[in-house]
Amino acid sequence: MKVIKNIVILSCLALLLAACQNADTTSNTKDKSLNAILSDISDQYAVLSVGSDSKNINVDVQDTEDANKVKADIKRQLKENGLDAYRVNVREKNVEQVKKEDRWFQIESKALAHLQENKEYQDVTTKKVDVTLKQPVTVAIITPVSKSDDGAQKYSEKIKKEVNNFLQTKEIKEQSKGDSYKVVIYDQDDQVIS
């Protein structure tokens, strides 16, 4: 009787141990990190950019992808891995549009650095403006002056001339690939000076 009782107890313990090991194995395969999920998505789809914070996941895909399908795939993987508290945003973007945006971001950064080499323009900054395929690019410069200040117009014209001259250099003309542009100067209160 004792032998049968010990065999039953050992059998129960063996079954319990086997069940625990199976549970551990399945949880390990389903326990992906957010980075691993986003990396998988980037490998699977034509992803242009990925960003996340503690609440949101933002993904830009080429316009050849179906944004809804990518979003559903991300949400499914998040849910499978217990990470479904994120809000997922997926946008389709035109590749040529993205290239133009990147090109002009670099050009604007160089133009700002060029301006800030001159002590007179050290406090100027740039303003983010949407870049579209069919419209001229707006290079927006923010100055530390007010539109109503004496000399604000003259100061803005000097900056505009300096930026235009810089944008006409051989290196920048090659980088801009013939895109048309306009330079707009803003005051510290976001009012257009010129």
Secondary structure, 3 states (H helix, E strand, C coil): CHHHHHHHHHHHHHHHHHHHHHHHHHHHHCCCCHHHHHHHHHHHCCEEEEEECCCEEEEEEECCCCHHHHHHHHHHHHHHCCCCCCEEEEEEECHHHHHHHHHHHHHHHHHHHHHHCCHHHCCCEEECCCCCCCCCEEEEEECCCCCCCCCHHHHHHHHHHHHHHHHCCHHHHHHHCCCCEEEEEECCCCCECC
